[in-house]
Amino acid sequence: MLSESIKLILILLVVSIPAAAMTGKVVKMEFGPNYGTILHVDIEGSSTTQCANNSYGFDFSFDAGTESGKIVFSALLAAQSRNVAVTVSGTGFCTINSWGGNTEDLKFFQTHN
């Protein structure tokens, strides 16, 4: 039998595995007065997160009203206007989108040439 400490280490390893990342171009973004400062993003391809099953195709959501959210929004707009790919990773949770919770919470993204 596994000792309790080994079980704990295995559980922590499984829990700490990051959500899968998506690479593709920014297809569309949705935001507006009904959403407050929450912004939804659609990246080419399909999200692998089970809870990200938005019927309009949006994969990720984040709060564009925070300082870091403003930076992310600006960079996503730039990537979309330049038509370059980005790699986006989520947290594995779908809690930010209060309109059904069916978009993954954005963790980080990277731009590409």
MARBA-3410 file (N, C-alpha, C, O; in Angstrom, 1 decimal):
113
0.8,-1.2,0.0,0.0,0.0,0.0,0.9,1.2,0.0,2.0,1.2,0.5 ~ 0.4,2.3,-0.6,1.1,3.6,-0.6,0.9,4.3,0.7,-0.1,4.3,1.3 ~ 2.0,4.9,1.1,2.0,5.6,2.3,1.2,6.9,2.1,0.9,7.3,1.0 ~ 0.7,7.5,3.2,-0.1,8.7,3.1,0.6,9.9,2.4,0.1,10.6,1.6 ~ 1.9,10.0,2.7,2.7,11.1,2.1,2.9,10.9,0.6,2.9,11.8,-0.2
3.0,9.6,0.1,3.1,9.4,-1.3,1.8,9.6,-2.0,1.7,10.2,-3.1 ~ 0.7,9.3,-1.4,-0.6,9.6,-1.9,-0.8,11.1,-2.0,-1.4,11.5,-3.1 ~ -0.4,11.8,-1.0,-0.5,13.3,-1.1,0.3,13.9,-2.2,-0.2,14.8,-2.9 ~ 1.5,13.4,-2.4,2.3,13.9,-3.5,1.7,13.6,-4.8,1.7,14.4,-5.7 ~ 1.1,12.4,-5.0,0.5,12.0,-6.3,-0.8,12.9,-6.5,-1.0,13.3,-7.6
-1.5,13.2,-5.5,-2.7,14.0,-5.6,-2.3,15.4,-6.0,-2.8,16.1,-6.9 ~ -1.2,16.0,-5.4,-0.7,17.3,-5.7,-0.2,17.4,-7.1,-0.4,18.4,-7.8 ~ 0.4,16.3,-7.6,0.9,16.3,-9.0,-0.2,16.4,-10.0,-0.2,17.1,-11.0 ~ -1.3,15.6,-9.7,-2.4,15.6,-10.6,-3.1,16.9,-10.6,-3.5,17.4,-11.6 ~ -3.3,17.5,-9.4,-4.0,18.8,-9.3,-3.2,19.9,-9.9,-3.8,20.9,-10.4
-1.9,19.8,-9.9,-1.1,20.9,-10.4,-0.8,20.9,-11.9,-0.2,21.8,-12.4 ~ -1.3,19.8,-12.5,-1.1,19.8,-14.0,-1.9,20.9,-14.6,-3.1,21.0,-14.4 ~ -1.2,21.7,-15.4,-1.9,22.9,-16.0,-2.9,22.4,-17.1,-2.8,21.4,-17.7 ~ -3.9,23.3,-17.4,-4.8,23.0,-18.5,-4.1,23.1,-19.8,-3.0,23.8,-19.9 ~ -4.6,22.4,-20.8,-3.9,22.4,-22.1,-4.0,23.8,-22.7,-5.0,24.5,-22.5
-3.0,24.1,-23.5,-2.9,25.4,-24.2,-3.5,25.2,-25.6,-3.4,24.1,-26.2 ~ -4.0,26.3,-26.1,-4.5,26.3,-27.5,-3.6,27.3,-28.3,-3.3,28.4,-27.8 ~ -3.2,27.0,-29.5,-2.5,28.0,-30.4,-3.4,28.2,-31.6,-3.8,27.3,-32.3 ~ -3.5,29.5,-31.9,-4.3,29.8,-33.1,-4.5,31.3,-33.1,-4.0,32.1,-32.3 ~ -5.2,31.8,-34.1,-5.5,33.2,-34.3,-6.7,33.6,-33.5,-7.6,32.7,-33.2
-6.8,34.8,-33.1,-8.0,35.3,-32.4,-9.1,35.5,-33.4,-9.0,36.4,-34.3 ~ -10.1,34.7,-33.3,-11.2,34.7,-34.3,-12.1,35.9,-34.0,-12.5,36.6,-34.9 ~ -12.5,36.0,-32.7,-13.5,37.1,-32.3,-13.4,37.3,-30.8,-12.9,36.4,-30.1 ~ -13.9,38.4,-30.4,-14.0,38.8,-29.0,-15.4,39.4,-28.8,-15.9,40.0,-29.7 ~ -15.9,39.2,-27.6,-17.2,39.8,-27.3,-17.1,40.5,-26.0,-16.6,39.9,-25.0
-17.7,41.7,-26.0,-17.7,42.5,-24.7,-18.8,43.6,-24.9,-19.2,43.8,-26.0 ~ -19.2,44.1,-23.8,-20.2,45.2,-23.9,-20.8,45.5,-22.6,-20.5,44.8,-21.6 ~ -21.7,46.4,-22.5,-22.4,46.8,-21.3,-23.0,45.7,-20.5,-23.0,45.7,-19.3 ~ -23.6,44.7,-21.2,-24.2,43.6,-20.5,-23.3,42.7,-19.7,-23.6,42.1,-18.8 ~ -22.0,42.7,-20.1,-21.0,41.9,-19.5,-20.1,42.6,-18.5,-19.3,42.0,-17.8
-20.3,43.9,-18.3,-19.5,44.7,-17.4,-18.1,44.7,-18.0,-17.9,45.1,-19.2 ~ -17.1,44.3,-17.2,-15.7,44.3,-17.7,-15.2,43.0,-18.1,-14.0,42.8,-18.4 ~ -16.1,42.0,-18.2,-15.7,40.7,-18.6,-15.7,40.6,-20.2,-16.6,41.1,-20.8 ~ -14.6,40.0,-20.7,-14.4,39.9,-22.1,-14.3,38.4,-22.5,-13.6,37.7,-21.8 ~ -14.9,38.0,-23.6,-14.9,36.6,-24.0,-14.1,36.5,-25.3,-14.2,37.4,-26.2
-13.3,35.5,-25.5,-12.3,35.4,-26.6,-12.5,34.0,-27.3,-12.7,33.0,-26.6 ~ -12.5,34.0,-28.6,-12.6,32.8,-29.4,-11.2,32.6,-30.1,-10.8,33.5,-30.9 ~ -10.6,31.5,-29.9,-9.3,31.2,-30.5,-9.6,30.1,-31.5,-10.4,29.2,-31.3 ~ -8.9,30.1,-32.7,-9.0,29.0,-33.7,-8.9,27.7,-33.0,-8.1,27.5,-32.1 ~ -9.7,26.7,-33.4,-9.6,25.4,-32.8,-10.6,25.2,-31.7,-11.5,26.0,-31.5
-10.5,24.0,-31.1,-11.5,23.7,-30.0,-10.8,23.6,-28.7,-9.7,23.0,-28.6 ~ -11.4,24.2,-27.7,-10.8,24.1,-26.3,-10.9,22.7,-25.8,-11.9,22.0,-26.1 ~ -9.9,22.3,-25.1,-9.9,21.0,-24.5,-10.5,20.9,-23.1,-10.6,19.9,-22.5 ~ -10.9,22.1,-22.6,-11.5,22.1,-21.2,-12.9,21.7,-21.3,-13.7,22.2,-22.1 ~ -13.3,20.8,-20.5,-14.6,20.2,-20.5,-15.7,21.3,-20.3,-16.8,21.2,-20.9
-15.5,22.3,-19.5,-16.5,23.3,-19.2,-16.6,24.3,-20.3,-17.5,25.1,-20.3 ~ -15.6,24.4,-21.1,-15.6,25.5,-22.2,-16.4,24.9,-23.4,-15.8,24.5,-24.4 ~ -17.7,25.1,-23.3,-18.6,24.6,-24.4,-19.6,25.7,-24.8,-20.8,25.4,-24.9 ~ -19.1,26.9,-24.9,-19.9,28.0,-25.3,-20.5,27.8,-26.7,-19.8,27.5,-27.6 ~ -21.8,28.0,-26.7,-22.6,27.8,-28.0,-22.2,28.8,-29.1,-22.5,28.5,-30.3
-21.6,29.9,-28.7,-21.2,30.9,-29.7,-19.7,30.8,-30.1,-19.2,31.6,-30.9 ~ -19.0,29.7,-29.5,-17.7,29.5,-29.9,-16.6,30.1,-29.1,-15.4,30.0,-29.4 ~ -17.0,30.9,-28.0,-15.9,31.5,-27.2,-15.3,30.5,-26.3,-15.9,29.6,-25.7 ~ -14.0,30.6,-26.2,-13.2,29.6,-25.4,-12.8,30.1,-24.0,-12.8,29.4,-23.1 ~ -12.4,31.4,-23.9,-11.8,31.9,-22.7,-12.5,33.2,-22.3,-13.1,34.0,-23.2
-12.5,33.5,-21.0,-13.0,34.8,-20.5,-12.0,35.4,-19.5,-11.3,34.6,-18.8 ~ -12.0,36.7,-19.4,-11.2,37.3,-18.4,-11.8,38.7,-18.1,-12.6,39.2,-18.8 ~ -11.3,39.3,-17.0,-11.8,40.6,-16.5,-10.9,41.7,-17.1,-9.8,41.9,-16.7 ~ -11.4,42.4,-18.1,-10.6,43.5,-18.8,-10.6,44.7,-17.9,-10.0,45.7,-18.3 ~ -11.3,44.7,-16.8,-11.3,45.9,-15.9,-10.1,46.0,-14.9,-9.9,47.0,-14.3
-9.3,44.9,-14.8,-8.2,44.9,-14.0,-7.0,45.4,-14.8,-7.0,45.5,-16.0 ~ -5.9,45.8,-14.1,-4.7,46.3,-14.7,-4.1,45.2,-15.7,-3.8,45.5,-16.8 ~ -4.0,44.0,-15.2,-3.5,43.0,-16.1,-4.5,42.7,-17.2,-4.1,42.4,-18.3 ~ -5.8,42.7,-16.9,-6.8,42.5,-18.0,-6.7,43.5,-19.1,-7.0,43.2,-20.2 ~ -6.4,44.8,-18.7,-6.3,45.8,-19.8,-5.1,45.5,-20.7,-5.2,45.7,-21.9
-4.0,45.0,-20.1,-2.9,44.7,-20.9,-3.2,43.5,-21.9,-2.9,43.5,-23.0 ~ -3.9,42.5,-21.3,-4.3,41.3,-22.1,-5.2,41.7,-23.3,-5.0,41.3,-24.4 ~ -6.2,42.6,-23.0,-7.1,43.0,-24.0,-6.4,43.8,-25.1,-6.6,43.5,-26.3 ~ -5.5,44.7,-24.7,-4.7,45.4,-25.7,-3.9,44.5,-26.6,-3.8,44.7,-27.8 ~ -3.2,43.5,-26.0,-2.4,42.6,-26.7,-3.2,41.7,-27.6,-2.8,41.4,-28.7
-4.4,41.2,-27.1,-5.2,40.4,-28.0,-5.8,41.2,-29.2,-5.8,40.7,-30.3 ~ -6.1,42.5,-29.0,-6.5,43.3,-30.1,-5.4,43.5,-31.1,-5.7,43.4,-32.3 ~ -4.2,43.7,-30.6,-3.1,43.8,-31.5,-2.8,42.5,-32.3,-2.6,42.6,-33.5 ~ -2.9,41.4,-31.6,-2.7,40.1,-32.3,-3.8,39.9,-33.3,-3.5,39.4,-34.4 ~ -5.0,40.2,-33.0,-6.1,40.0,-34.0,-6.0,41.0,-35.2,-6.2,40.5,-36.3
-5.6,42.2,-34.9,-5.4,43.1,-36.1,-4.2,42.8,-36.9,-4.3,43.1,-38.1 ~ -3.2,42.2,-36.4,-2.0,41.8,-37.1,-2.2,40.4,-37.7,-1.4,39.9,-38.5 ~ -3.3,39.7,-37.3,-3.6,38.3,-37.8,-2.5,37.3,-37.5,-2.1,36.5,-38.4 ~ -2.0,37.4,-36.3,-0.9,36.5,-35.9,-1.5,35.5,-34.8,-2.4,35.8,-34.1 ~ -0.8,34.4,-34.7,-1.3,33.4,-33.8,-0.8,33.7,-32.4,0.2,34.4,-32.1
-1.6,33.2,-31.4,-1.3,33.3,-30.0,-1.5,31.9,-29.4,-2.2,31.1,-29.9 ~ -0.8,31.7,-28.3,-1.0,30.5,-27.5,-1.7,30.9,-26.3,-1.2,31.8,-25.5 ~ -2.8,30.3,-26.0,-3.6,30.7,-24.8,-3.7,29.5,-23.9,-4.0,28.4,-24.4 ~ -3.6,29.8,-22.6,-3.8,28.7,-21.6,-4.8,29.2,-20.6,-4.9,30.4,-20.3 ~ -5.6,28.3,-20.2,-6.6,28.6,-19.2,-6.3,27.9,-17.9,-5.3,27.2,-17.7
-7.1,28.2,-16.9,-6.9,27.7,-15.5,-7.5,26.3,-15.4,-7.2,25.6,-14.4 ~ -8.3,25.9,-16.3,-9.0,24.6,-16.2,-10.4,24.8,-15.5,-11.1,23.8,-15.3 ~ -10.7,26.0,-15.1,-12.0,26.3,-14.4,-12.8,27.3,-15.3,-12.2,28.1,-16.1 ~ -14.1,27.3,-15.1,-15.0,28.2,-15.9,-15.8,29.0,-14.9,-17.0,28.7,-14.7 ~ -15.2,30.0,-14.2,-15.9,30.7,-13.2,-16.2,32.2,-13.5,-17.1,32.8,-12.9
-15.4,32.7,-14.4,-15.5,34.2,-14.7,-16.8,34.5,-15.5,-17.4,35.6,-15.2 ~ -17.1,33.7,-16.4,-18.3,34.0,-17.3,-19.6,33.7,-16.5,-20.0,32.6,-16.3 ~ -20.2,34.8,-16.0,-21.4,34.6,-15.2,-22.7,34.3,-16.0,-23.7,34.0,-15.5 ~ -22.5,34.4,-17.4,-23.7,34.1,-18.3,-23.7,32.6,-18.6,-23.9,32.3,-19.8 ~ -23.4,31.8,-17.7,-23.5,30.3,-18.0,-22.2,29.6,-17.6,-22.2,28.4,-17.5
-21.1,30.3,-17.4,-19.9,29.7,-16.9,-19.3,28.7,-17.9,-18.7,27.7,-17.6 ~ -19.6,28.9,-19.2,-19.1,27.9,-20.2,-18.0,28.4,-21.1,-17.8,28.0,-22.2 ~ -17.1,29.2,-20.5,-15.8,29.6,-21.1,-14.8,29.5,-20.0,-15.0,29.8,-18.9 ~ -13.6,29.0,-20.4,-12.5,28.8,-19.5,-11.9,30.1,-19.0,-11.7,31.0,-19.8 ~ -11.6,30.2,-17.7,-10.9,31.4,-17.2,-9.5,31.5,-17.8,-8.7,30.5,-17.7
-9.1,32.6,-18.4,-7.8,32.7,-19.1,-6.7,32.8,-18.0,-6.9,33.5,-17.0 ~ -5.7,32.1,-18.2,-4.5,32.1,-17.3,-3.4,33.0,-17.9,-2.9,33.9,-17.2 ~ -3.0,32.7,-19.1,-2.0,33.5,-19.8,-2.1,33.3,-21.3,-2.7,32.4,-21.7 ~ -1.4,34.1,-22.0,-1.3,33.9,-23.4,0.1,34.4,-23.9,0.7,35.3,-23.3 ~ 0.5,33.9,-25.0,1.8,34.3,-25.6,1.5,34.7,-27.1,0.7,34.1,-27.7
2.2,35.7,-27.6,2.1,36.1,-29.0,3.2,35.4,-29.8,4.2,35.0,-29.3 ~ 3.0,35.3,-31.1,3.9,34.7,-32.0,4.1,35.6,-33.2,3.3,36.5,-33.4 ~ 5.2,35.4,-33.9,5.5,36.2,-35.1,4.7,35.6,-36.3,4.8,36.1,-37.4
END
